[in-house]
Amino acid sequence: MIRPLLLCLCLLFICGCGSPVVQLAGMSMTGYDTANMADKYLPKERIDFNCPVNKDDAVLERRMDERLLIKGYPELQPYSFDRHVYLVGEVADKDNASHATEIACTVRGVETLTTHFFPATKKSNPSHDLQLTRQLAKLYQQSPLLKGSSIRARVIQSTALVMGYTTNPQVKTSALTIARSMHGVTSVVDYVTVTP
């Protein structure tokens, strides 16, 4: 009884009936094709490989990043901490911010969503902000107190958004102090939660 059922399931997968199909820009694609397309077009600098993120959060970030990229929001970056996602970046206007928020809410696995958007201006300099973000991440990795912690930061328009959680208040204080003292950062937004 079980063998014929397994044989039928295997045949369905071999015949392609088991692979999901995604309708994208007027053409049908399997989930595998969509993942390959995202790998090709998703900028590698958007993925923070050296950050201590648990597997579920890393998958959630990647899933949201792909969805936003496909929907036309490459300037937004998700950061996930125990399924609490912070979506940060620059947007053209309020309608874009609302649409991006709606897209983010449809990603499976998100329990809480916090958005922090900046209005895009002609003075915006994403490459400079990315350079400051990398410098700040390097300083965090060099700090004995912060190395391996669940605190991350993103710099947008010279404002450092410090996000994550810790059980040690000194870790939070250190992360905020490093961000505030970094050359090029003009203000700091605190999204760090101290958990008991």
N, C-alpha and C positions, 0 to 999 in steps of 0.2 A: 504494500500500500504506500509506504513512504518512498520507495525507490521510484515508482512511476511519477510521483509528484515532483521529486527532485529532478528527474530527467526532463520533465516538462518545463520546470523553472530554468534549467540550464539551457534548453533549446530557446526559450524566450530571450535570454541574455545573449546567446550566440547570434540569434537572428536580429538583434538590435532593438527588440521591443522593450527591453528593460532600461535602455538609456534615455534619460530625460531629454526632451527637445526644447530649446529656448528660441522664441521668435525674436530676432534682433535685426532691426533695420531692413525688414523685408526679406530676410533669408533665414532658413531654419538652421540651427546649430545645436549640437549636442552639448551637454554640460561639460564634457571634456574639451570640445572646441572653444567654448567660452572661457574656460580656465586657461587654455593655451593663449588665447587672445589677450587675456588680462596679464599673463606673464610677459607677453611681448610688449604691451603698451604701458603697463603699470611702471612708473619710474622707480628704479631700485632704491633711490635715496629716500623714498617714502616709507620704506620698511626698516625698522630699527632692529637689526638682527642681534645686536649686542646687549639688548635690554632684557633684564630678568622679568619676563612676562610668562604667566602660566599658559599652557597649551590652548585652553578654551578662549582666553582673551586674545591670543595671537590669531586664532582662527576667526574670531569675531571681528577683529580689526581688519584682517585681510578681506573678509566677506563684505564689510561695509565699504572699505576702500574701493573694491572692485565695482560695487553697485554705484557708488558716487562717481567714479571715473566713467563708467558706461553712460550714466545719466547726464554727464557734462559738468561735473563739479570736481575737476582735478586739483583745485586750490584748497580743498578742505581735507583735513587730516583727523582720523579718529584715534583715540587712545582709550583702551579698555582696562578697567580694574575690577575684577570680580563681577563682570557683566554690567558695570556702570561705565557707560561710554561718554567721553568728552569729545565733542565734535568742534574743532576750532579751525579758523582760517578767515580769509577775506571773501566777501560776497559783493556783488554789484549793487543790490538793493534789497528791500524788505521782502519782495516777492521771491527772489532767489533764496533768501534765508529761510522763508517758510517752506518752499518746495524742497530744499535740501533737508530740512528737519523732517518733513513727511517721508522722504525717501529713507532717511536713517531709521525712522520708527518702524519701517516695514522689514528691517533686517532681523531675521530670526535669531533669538538669543539675547537681545538687548532687554535688560530689566529696567535700567534707568538711563536717561539721556540728558546730558547737560551740554548746551551749546554756548559758544562764545565766539561771535562773529565780529569782524572789523569791516567797515566800509572800504571797498577798494578805491584807491585814489591814484592819481598820476604819479605821486611821490612814493608809491609802494615799491619796495625793493625785495622781492621774494628770495633772490639769491643771497643777499646780505643777511636776511633773517635766517635762512637755512644755515649759513656759515656760523652765525651766533648760536643757533640751536646746537650745532655739532660741538662748538667750543664749550657750551654749558654742559652737554652730555659728557664730554671728556673730563671736565672739572668734577662732575659728580662721580665718575668712575675712579678718579684719582683720590677722592676723599675716603679715608678708611671708614668713616661713619656712614657714608651714603652708598659705597660700593655694594652691589647686590640688593639694594633696597628697592621697593616698589614705587619709587618716585621718579617721574620723568618731567621734562620741560619742553616747551615749544615757544620760540620767539616769533612774534608777529608784530610788525610795525614797531620794533624795538621794545615791545612789551613781552615780558617773560610770563607765560602761563605755567605755573608749577602745579602738577597734578599727581595724585596717587594716594597711598595710605601707608601708615606706619603705626606700630604700637609704642614707639619711643618718641616723645615730644622733642627731644634733642635732635633727632634726625630731621624733623620738619623744620626746626629753627635753623639748622645748618644748611638745608636745601634753599630756604628763602634768603639766608644771608649771602650765600654764594651767588645766587641770581642777582640780588640787589647790588653786589659789589662788582659785578662783571662789567667791563668797559663795553659800551654800546647799548646796554640795557637801561632804558629810562624809567620803567615802572615794572612792578611785579604783581601778578594776580595770584592769590593763594587758593588753590583747590585741593590742598592736602588735608586728609582726614586722619585724625589720631584715633585709632580704635583701641578699646580696652583689652 
